[in-house]
Amino acid sequence: MNVMPDRPEAGNDDYLISKGQAWFALAMTFGLMMFDYIDRQVIVSLFPHIKAEWNLSDKELGSLVSIISIVVAVGSIPVALLADRVSRVKSIVVMAVVWSLATISCMFTANFSQLFLARAVVGAGETGYGPVGAALISTLFPKRLRSAVLGAFFAAGSLGAVLGVVLGGVIAAHWGWKAAFGAVGVPGLVLALLYLLVRDYKTVALAPKSSQATPSLTGALQHIFGTLARTRTLFWGCIAAAMQLVTMSAIWAWLPSYMNRFQGTAPALAGQLTAVVILASAVGVFIWGVVADRLARRRARNKLPLMSVLCVATAVIFMVAFGGSYTGDAQFKLIVLGGFFMNSISGVITGVAMDVIHPGMRSTGAAVLAVTLNLLGLAVGPFLTGVLSDQWGLQKAMSIMPLFSMLGAVLFMIAMRSYDADVARIADVKLDVAPAVTGPLSTGAVA
């Protein structure tokens, strides 16, 4: 892809804007991703408190996590379509305000139904953030850094989950579980307003200028989704990544309860130990993103077999940890090791998606990825684990869920077969930087 920056001295495959502006955009996008997952995951360390106070089943507890992923899946594509054609930065600001206010509202709920509804609104706010944020930073940075910066972006989700789990347990122990929602909801509002300082890139034409000047909405949508449907790497990669995230989301949601029930760990300490596992996943998602970029220097499609290997490693480690004879410290060390692998593909698969998606529909293409990851991955893990736990016990459920990662490994190898052809189709697309958001917003197409 040829990049046309606003700095004439810059060459191909360079920053679209100044290096300082690009890194500021990454820092701000990282920060909001962190708050996204703080607000999403704070509830898991509160499960023992909520279960005791409201007498909920594991299926109901799991649904309080899964509902966010379901709502995100439903809304991601419409939000991303709007962001791609109007403004990624302004869309992100609105999203962050909504999910922060919804998180604060959780502290005023009086029963399961009210809390479930409030969590659904959290999901509505978070709808589209991952795809739009990923599209923005992957376009502002050089392609050679894509997997690394996206790895950092998705590591922010793991760090946010760490903070959410830890803060939830500590705050609940001192001031009650409802107070945890209020304590983590406010800071995102401030960061949302500061995000208006981030630079965007101009909307990119989806077809040459010789085509119809004002295509109908139906025609535009048919063109967008027809193109995405023909991108087989995106199709198989989406499903493969979702299978890996089934395993990851099951661990994130249920490890505190597992440690509380089977090891007698107090909820606050169980949350802190779970945070160690999630922190390992944050380190892993960044490190494996760097490894993927280095492997891609030899051949770009090498990123896909790498993800296949990472899925196998995840499955084997967790099946041994939960299904074997390990207990105590030995079991926990295995779980931490599994954590290093379980979120490793997040930055890499998003980078692969950006490699094969036309720049004019990157937010939308990333939304297709997000829909699949949320609906088939993140929504399935917590809920299905709760269902299996009600039937066979949590220990058995945790030992079964890693089998989804094995399926993901197979599908990544299938996705590799179409990667080179999909990349070649968009190799000559040009980009330019948009004006600052505080000035007149340009929505015109750029050739």
C-alpha positions as CSV (number, residue, x, y, z in Angstrom):
1,M,0.0,0.0,0.0
2,N,1.3,3.5,-0.9
3,V,0.8,6.0,1.9
4,M,0.6,9.7,1.1
5,P,1.4,11.6,4.3
6,D,1.0,15.3,5.0
7,R,4.8,15.5,5.3
8,P,6.3,15.5,1.8
9,E,9.7,14.3,3.0
10,A,8.2,11.0,4.3
11,G,8.5,7.9,2.1
12,N,6.3,5.0,1.5
13,D,5.3,2.8,4.5
14,D,5.8,5.7,6.9
15,Y,3.6,7.5,9.4
16,L,0.5,9.1,7.9
17,I,0.8,12.0,10.3
18,S,3.8,13.2,12.4
19,K,5.4,10.6,14.6
20,G,4.4,12.5,17.7
21,Q,0.8,12.8,16.7
22,A,0.6,9.1,15.9
23,W,2.0,8.0,19.2
24,F,-0.3,10.4,21.0
25,A,-3.2,8.8,19.1
26,L,-2.0,5.4,20.2
27,A,-1.7,6.5,23.8
28,M,-5.2,7.9,23.9
29,T,-6.7,4.9,22.1
30,F,-4.8,2.6,24.5
31,G,-6.2,4.5,27.5
32,L,-9.8,4.2,26.3
33,M,-9.3,0.5,25.5
34,M,-8.1,0.1,29.1
35,F,-11.2,1.8,30.5
36,D,-13.4,-0.2,28.1
37,Y,-12.2,-3.4,29.8
38,I,-12.1,-2.1,33.3
39,D,-15.8,-1.3,33.0
40,R,-16.5,-4.6,31.3
41,Q,-14.5,-6.9,33.6
42,V,-15.0,-5.3,37.0
43,I,-18.0,-7.5,37.6
44,V,-16.2,-10.9,37.6
45,S,-14.6,-10.4,41.0
46,L,-18.0,-9.4,42.3
47,F,-19.6,-12.7,41.3
48,P,-19.3,-14.3,44.8
49,H,-21.0,-11.2,46.4
50,I,-23.7,-10.9,43.8
51,K,-24.4,-14.7,44.0
52,A,-24.7,-14.6,47.7
53,E,-26.9,-11.5,47.9
54,W,-29.3,-12.3,45.0
55,N,-29.0,-16.1,45.0
56,L,-28.1,-16.3,41.3
57,S,-27.2,-19.4,39.2
58,D,-23.9,-19.6,37.4
59,K,-25.8,-19.2,34.1
60,E,-27.2,-15.9,35.3
61,L,-23.8,-14.7,36.5
62,G,-22.2,-15.7,33.1
63,S,-24.9,-13.8,31.3
64,L,-23.9,-10.5,33.0
65,V,-20.6,-10.8,31.1
66,S,-21.9,-12.3,27.9
67,I,-24.6,-9.7,27.3
68,I,-22.0,-7.0,26.7
69,S,-20.4,-9.1,23.9
70,I,-23.8,-9.8,22.3
71,V,-24.8,-6.2,22.2
72,V,-21.3,-5.2,20.9
73,A,-21.7,-7.8,18.1
74,V,-25.2,-6.5,17.1
75,G,-24.1,-2.9,16.9
76,S,-20.5,-3.0,15.7
77,I,-21.1,-3.0,12.0
78,P,-23.6,0.0,11.9
79,V,-21.3,2.1,14.2
80,A,-18.3,1.2,12.1
81,L,-20.0,2.1,8.8
82,L,-20.9,5.5,10.3
83,A,-17.4,6.0,11.6
84,D,-15.8,5.1,8.2
85,R,-18.0,7.5,6.3
86,V,-18.0,10.4,8.9
87,S,-15.5,10.6,11.8
88,R,-13.7,7.9,13.7
89,V,-12.6,10.3,16.4
90,K,-16.1,11.7,17.2
91,S,-17.6,8.3,17.1
92,I,-15.1,7.1,19.7
93,V,-15.9,10.1,22.0
94,V,-19.6,9.3,22.0
95,M,-19.0,5.6,22.6
96,A,-16.8,6.3,25.7
97,V,-19.2,8.7,27.2
98,V,-22.1,6.2,26.9
99,W,-20.3,3.2,28.3
100,S,-18.9,5.2,31.3
101,L,-22.3,6.5,32.3
102,A,-23.8,3.1,31.9
103,T,-21.2,1.6,34.2
104,I,-21.9,4.2,36.9
105,S,-25.6,3.4,36.6
106,C,-24.9,-0.2,37.7
107,M,-24.3,0.9,41.2
108,F,-28.0,1.9,41.5
109,T,-29.5,-1.4,40.4
110,A,-31.7,-3.3,42.9
111,N,-32.1,-6.7,41.2
112,F,-30.7,-9.0,38.5
113,S,-33.0,-7.7,35.7
114,Q,-31.9,-4.1,36.3
115,L,-28.2,-5.0,36.5
116,F,-28.6,-7.1,33.3
117,L,-30.1,-4.1,31.5
118,A,-27.4,-1.7,32.7
119,R,-24.7,-4.1,31.5
120,A,-26.5,-4.2,28.1
121,V,-26.2,-0.4,27.9
122,V,-22.5,-0.7,28.7
123,G,-22.2,-3.0,25.7
124,A,-24.1,-0.5,23.6
125,G,-21.5,2.1,24.5
126,E,-18.6,-0.2,23.8
127,T,-20.1,-1.2,20.4
128,G,-17.7,-0.4,17.6
129,Y,-14.8,0.9,19.8
130,G,-12.4,-1.9,19.1
131,P,-12.9,-1.9,15.3
132,V,-12.8,1.9,15.0
133,G,-9.8,2.3,17.3
134,A,-7.9,-0.4,15.5
135,A,-8.7,1.0,12.1
136,L,-7.5,4.5,13.2
137,I,-4.1,3.5,14.7
138,S,-3.3,0.9,12.1
139,T,-3.7,3.5,9.4
140,L,-1.7,6.3,11.2
141,F,1.3,4.0,11.8
142,P,3.6,2.3,9.2
143,K,2.5,-1.1,8.0
144,R,5.8,-2.6,9.3
145,L,4.7,-1.7,12.9
146,R,1.1,-2.8,12.5
147,S,1.0,-6.0,14.5
148,A,3.1,-4.4,17.3
149,V,0.9,-1.3,17.7
150,L,-2.3,-3.4,17.5
151,G,-0.8,-5.8,20.0
152,A,-0.2,-2.9,22.3
153,F,-3.8,-1.7,21.7
154,F,-5.3,-5.1,22.6
155,A,-2.9,-5.5,25.5
156,A,-4.7,-2.4,26.9
157,G,-7.8,-4.6,27.1
158,S,-5.9,-7.1,29.2
159,L,-4.5,-4.4,31.5
160,G,-8.0,-3.0,31.8
161,A,-9.3,-6.4,32.8
162,V,-6.5,-6.7,35.4
163,L,-7.4,-3.4,36.9
164,G,-11.2,-4.1,36.7
165,V,-10.8,-7.5,38.5
166,V,-8.4,-6.1,41.2
167,L,-10.3,-2.9,41.9
168,G,-13.6,-4.7,41.9
169,G,-12.4,-7.1,44.6
170,V,-10.7,-4.5,46.8
171,I,-13.5,-1.9,46.6
172,A,-16.2,-4.6,47.3
173,A,-14.3,-5.7,50.4
174,H,-14.3,-2.2,51.8
175,W,-17.4,-0.4,50.5
176,G,-19.6,-3.0,49.0
177,W,-19.8,-4.5,45.5
178,K,-22.1,-1.8,44.1
179,A,-19.5,0.9,44.9
180,A,-17.0,-0.7,42.5
181,F,-19.1,0.3,39.5
182,G,-19.1,4.0,40.4
183,A,-15.4,4.0,41.2
184,V,-14.3,2.7,37.8
185,G,-16.9,4.6,35.6
186,V,-15.9,8.2,36.1
187,P,-12.3,8.5,34.7
188,G,-13.4,7.4,31.2
189,L,-15.6,10.5,30.8
190,V,-12.5,12.7,31.2
191,L,-10.5,10.7,28.8
192,A,-13.3,10.7,26.2
193,L,-13.3,14.5,26.0
194,L,-9.5,14.6,25.7
195,Y,-9.8,12.2,22.7
196,L,-11.0,15.1,20.6
197,L,-7.4,16.1,20.3
198,V,-6.6,12.9,18.2
199,R,-6.0,13.3,14.5
200,D,-8.2,11.3,12.1
201,Y,-7.6,10.3,8.4
202,K,-9.8,11.3,5.5
203,T,-12.6,9.1,4.3
204,V,-11.3,7.0,1.4
205,A,-13.1,6.5,-1.9
206,L,-14.4,2.9,-2.3
207,A,-14.2,3.0,-6.0
208,P,-12.4,5.0,-8.7
209,K,-13.7,8.5,-9.6
210,S,-14.9,7.3,-12.9
211,S,-17.7,5.4,-11.2
212,Q,-21.1,6.8,-10.2
213,A,-20.5,10.1,-8.2
214,T,-23.3,9.7,-5.7
215,P,-24.0,5.9,-5.3
216,S,-27.1,4.9,-3.4
217,L,-26.9,3.7,0.2
218,T,-28.0,0.2,-0.9
219,G,-25.4,0.1,-3.6
220,A,-22.6,1.3,-1.3
221,L,-23.6,-1.4,1.3
222,Q,-23.7,-4.1,-1.4
223,H,-20.2,-3.0,-2.5
224,I,-18.8,-3.0,1.0
225,F,-20.2,-6.3,2.1
226,G,-19.6,-8.0,-1.2
227,T,-16.0,-7.0,-1.1
228,L,-15.7,-8.3,2.5
229,A,-17.4,-11.5,1.7
230,R,-14.9,-12.2,-1.1
231,T,-12.0,-11.7,1.4
232,R,-11.6,-15.3,2.4
233,T,-8.7,-14.6,4.8
234,L,-11.0,-12.3,6.8
235,F,-13.8,-14.9,6.9
236,W,-11.7,-17.8,8.1
237,G,-9.5,-15.7,10.3
238,C,-12.6,-14.2,12.1
239,I,-13.9,-17.6,13.0
240,A,-10.5,-19.0,14.0
241,A,-9.9,-16.0,16.3
242,A,-13.3,-16.4,17.9
243,M,-12.6,-20.0,18.8
244,Q,-9.5,-18.9,20.7
245,L,-11.4,-16.2,22.5
246,V,-14.0,-18.7,23.7
247,T,-11.2,-20.2,25.8
248,M,-9.8,-16.8,26.9
249,S,-13.2,-15.3,27.9
250,A,-14.0,-18.5,30.0
251,I,-10.8,-18.0,31.9
252,W,-11.3,-14.3,32.4
253,A,-14.8,-14.6,33.7
254,W,-14.6,-17.8,35.8
255,L,-11.1,-18.0,37.3
256,P,-11.9,-15.9,40.4
257,S,-14.9,-18.1,41.1
258,Y,-12.9,-21.3,40.5
259,M,-10.2,-20.2,42.9
260,N,-12.8,-19.2,45.5
261,R,-14.7,-22.5,45.3
262,F,-12.0,-25.1,44.8
263,Q,-9.0,-23.5,46.7
264,G,-10.9,-21.5,49.3
265,T,-9.4,-18.2,48.2
266,A,-11.2,-15.1,49.4
267,P,-12.9,-13.2,46.6
268,A,-10.5,-10.2,46.8
269,L,-7.4,-12.4,46.7
270,A,-8.9,-14.5,44.0
271,G,-9.4,-11.3,41.9
272,Q,-5.8,-10.3,42.5
273,L,-4.5,-13.8,41.5
274,T,-6.7,-13.7,38.4
275,A,-5.2,-10.3,37.6
276,V,-1.8,-11.9,37.5
277,V,-3.0,-14.3,34.8
278,I,-4.6,-11.5,32.8
279,L,-1.4,-9.4,33.1
280,A,0.4,-12.4,31.6
281,S,-2.0,-12.2,28.7
282,A,-1.3,-8.5,28.3
283,V,2.4,-9.2,28.1
284,G,1.7,-12.1,25.7
285,V,-0.4,-10.1,23.3
286,F,2.3,-7.5,22.9
287,I,5.3,-9.9,22.6
288,W,3.6,-12.1,20.1
289,G,2.6,-9.1,18.1
290,V,6.3,-8.1,17.9
291,V,7.2,-11.8,17.0
292,A,4.6,-11.7,14.2
293,D,6.0,-8.6,12.7
294,R,9.5,-10.1,12.6
295,L,8.2,-13.3,11.0
296,A,6.3,-11.3,8.5
297,R,9.5,-9.7,7.2
298,R,10.4,-13.0,5.6
299,R,6.9,-13.7,4.3
300,A,3.8,-11.8,5.4
301,R,1.5,-14.8,5.7
302,N,3.8,-16.3,8.3
303,K,1.5,-14.6,10.9
304,L,-1.2,-17.1,10.3
305,P,0.7,-20.4,11.1
306,L,2.1,-18.6,14.1
307,M,-1.4,-18.0,15.4
308,S,-2.2,-21.7,14.8
309,V,0.7,-22.7,17.0
310,L,-0.3,-20.2,19.7
311,C,-3.9,-21.7,19.8
312,V,-2.5,-25.3,20.2
313,A,-0.2,-24.1,23.1
314,T,-3.2,-22.5,24.8
315,A,-5.4,-25.6,24.6
316,V,-2.8,-28.0,25.8
317,I,-1.7,-25.9,28.8
318,F,-5.2,-25.2,30.1
319,M,-6.5,-28.8,29.6
320,V,-3.5,-30.0,31.6
321,A,-4.0,-27.3,34.3
322,F,-7.8,-27.9,34.8
323,G,-8.1,-31.5,33.8
324,G,-4.9,-33.0,35.2
325,S,-3.7,-33.8,38.7
326,Y,-2.1,-30.4,39.4
327,T,-3.2,-28.4,42.4
328,G,-2.0,-25.4,44.4
329,D,1.0,-23.5,43.2
330,A,1.8,-25.9,40.4
331,Q,-1.6,-25.5,38.9
332,F,-1.5,-21.7,39.3
333,K,1.8,-21.6,37.5
334,L,0.4,-23.6,34.6
335,I,-2.6,-21.2,34.4
336,V,-0.3,-18.2,34.3
337,L,1.6,-19.8,31.5
338,G,-1.6,-20.4,29.6
339,G,-2.5,-16.8,30.2
340,F,0.7,-15.8,28.3
341,F,-0.8,-17.5,25.2
342,M,-4.5,-17.1,25.5
343,N,-4.8,-13.5,24.2
344,S,-1.8,-13.7,22.0
345,I,-3.6,-13.7,18.7
346,S,-5.7,-10.5,19.3
347,G,-3.3,-8.0,17.8
348,V,-2.0,-10.3,15.1
349,I,-5.4,-11.2,13.7
350,T,-6.5,-7.6,13.7
351,G,-3.2,-6.7,11.8
352,V,-4.0,-9.5,9.3
353,A,-7.5,-8.0,8.8
354,M,-6.0,-4.6,8.2
355,D,-3.7,-6.1,5.7
356,V,-6.5,-7.5,3.5
357,I,-9.3,-4.9,4.0
358,H,-9.6,-1.8,1.7
359,P,-8.7,1.3,3.7
360,G,-12.1,2.9,2.8
361,M,-13.8,0.2,4.8
362,R,-11.3,-0.7,7.5
363,S,-13.5,0.2,10.4
364,T,-16.3,-1.8,8.9
365,G,-14.1,-4.8,8.1
366,A,-12.7,-4.6,11.6
367,A,-16.3,-4.5,12.9
368,V,-17.0,-7.7,11.0
369,L,-14.0,-9.2,12.9
370,A,-15.4,-7.7,16.2
371,V,-18.9,-9.1,15.6
372,T,-17.5,-12.6,15.1
373,L,-15.1,-12.3,18.0
374,N,-17.9,-11.1,20.3
375,L,-20.8,-13.2,19.2
376,L,-18.9,-16.5,18.6
377,G,-16.1,-16.0,21.1
378,L,-16.4,-13.6,24.0
379,A,-20.2,-14.1,24.4
380,V,-19.9,-17.9,24.2
381,G,-17.1,-18.5,26.8
382,P,-18.6,-17.1,30.0
383,F,-22.2,-18.2,29.3
384,L,-21.4,-21.7,28.1
385,T,-19.0,-22.3,31.0
386,G,-21.8,-21.3,33.3
387,V,-24.2,-23.7,31.6
388,L,-21.7,-26.6,31.8
389,S,-20.9,-25.7,35.4
390,D,-24.5,-26.0,36.4
391,Q,-24.6,-29.4,34.8
392,W,-21.2,-31.0,35.6
393,G,-19.4,-28.6,37.9
394,L,-17.0,-25.7,37.3
395,Q,-13.9,-27.9,37.3
396,K,-15.2,-30.1,34.4
397,A,-16.4,-27.0,32.5
398,M,-13.0,-25.3,32.7
399,S,-11.2,-28.4,31.4
400,I,-13.6,-28.7,28.4
401,M,-13.5,-25.1,27.1
402,P,-9.9,-25.1,25.8
403,L,-11.0,-27.5,23.0
404,F,-12.3,-24.5,21.1
405,S,-8.6,-23.3,20.8
406,M,-7.8,-26.5,18.9
407,L,-10.5,-25.8,16.4
408,G,-9.1,-22.3,16.0
409,A,-5.7,-23.7,15.2
410,V,-7.1,-25.6,12.2
411,L,-9.0,-22.6,10.9
412,F,-6.0,-20.3,10.9
413,M,-4.2,-22.7,8.6
414,I,-7.1,-22.6,6.2
415,A,-7.1,-18.8,6.3
416,M,-3.4,-18.7,5.3
417,R,-4.2,-20.2,1.8
418,S,-5.9,-17.0,0.6
419,Y,-3.8,-14.3,2.3
420,D,-1.4,-13.4,-0.5
421,A,-4.2,-13.0,-3.1
422,D,-6.3,-10.8,-0.7
423,V,-3.4,-8.5,0.0
424,A,-2.6,-8.1,-3.6
425,R,-6.0,-6.7,-4.4
426,I,-5.5,-3.5,-2.3
427,A,-1.8,-3.0,-2.8
428,D,-2.1,0.4,-4.7
429,V,-4.7,2.2,-2.5
430,K,-3.5,5.7,-1.4
431,L,-4.2,7.5,1.9
432,D,-4.1,11.1,3.2
433,V,-4.5,12.7,6.6
434,A,-7.7,14.5,7.6
435,P,-7.9,18.0,9.1
436,A,-7.8,18.3,12.9
437,V,-11.3,17.4,14.4
438,T,-11.6,20.9,15.9
439,G,-11.6,22.4,12.4
440,P,-14.0,21.8,9.5
441,L,-14.5,18.0,9.2
442,S,-13.8,16.7,5.7
443,T,-15.9,13.8,4.6
444,G,-15.1,13.9,0.9
445,A,-13.5,11.0,-0.9
446,V,-9.8,11.0,-1.7
447,A,-8.5,9.4,-4.8
